[in-house]
Amino acid sequence: MREWAWRLGASGLLARLWVDVFSLWTLHPANPTLLALLVSETLTLMLLLASTLPASRDLHPLAVAASLGATFHFLALDLATPRHLLPETSCTILMLAGLLWQIYAKLSLGRAFDLLPAQRGTVARGAYRLVRHPIYLGYLVTHCGFLASHASLRNGAVYAGLYCLQIVRIRREERCLAVDPAYARYRARVRWRLLPGLY
């Protein structure tokens, strides 16, 4: 019951994003980056609703706070102020590239998806052959595209805070997975967590 309460709560918060984005998009239909953001966040929720229950979860307050803050960061974004660092078409292409990579990474993961760090076994196929956290890489590309089309100090601060939280999530997730001997072998094979050559 608590599991479904959590999932329904996440659905309710996403519904607010739907309302905000559609009201803004009807005013500015030439701004497709808003729709790309909506599709990206909706895919995350759909995967959450379809996911299986994990063997165990990391319910440490730090893991919960980082996961909630990172998942619902969109509530703090300034959606209404387009200020372009790149042409709108370039921003949209960047967001779509990130979105397609997210889809590939999420298909590679299957139903072993969770917002909180969890033990669901080691996945080493598909996008997971390149980096250990490919879904976050897809988010990063998508977020760069959105920030390039909605550049502001507020959005920059939101995304800076988000990726501090993502690093916390990565470390907590890897701590959770480390109990599986297969994960140690996987980690030795796939060196990079998020960005090949950097991190």
Secondary structure, 3 states (H helix, E strand, C coil): CHHHHHHHHHHHHHHHHHHHHHHHHHHCCCCHHHHHHHHHHHHHHHHHHHCCCCCEECCCHHHHHHHHHHHCHHHHCCCCCCECCCCHHHHHHHHHHHHHHHHHHHHHHCCCCCCCCEECCCCCCHHHHCCCCHHHHHHHHHHHHHHHHECCHHHHHHHHHHHHHHHHHHHHHHHHHCCCHHHHHHHHHCCCCCCCCCC
